[in-house]
Amino acid sequence: MERRDVQKINRQFLLLTRQLAQEGRAAEVLTGLPRAVIDKIGPLDLDEIDELAETVPVSLYTFRLTDAALNRLLQMPREVKGTYAEATLV
């Protein structure tokens, strides 16, 4: 993965987190971030988000399923995957 790809992922993740924080939706569940971090990202403007995304050389997004949970998820029928993943992470 190239640095530019990581920057794009970080930017999208930060924008999603900011939007969820501003809408008061379940940002902790949807992003996996602690409320204190969400509260700091919520008021950032676009320039601040772009700067953060461009200067952090690693992905800010972390995959949250364990190996076992991912293996189970991959074996499930499509219609129950969302419910299972949500239950696993909550």
Buried (B, 14 or more C-beta within 10 A) or exposed (E): EEEEEBBEBBBBBBBBBBEBBEEEEEBBEBBBBEEEBBEEBBEBEEEEBBEBBBEEEEBBBEEEBEEEBBEBBEEEEEEEBEEBBEEBEE
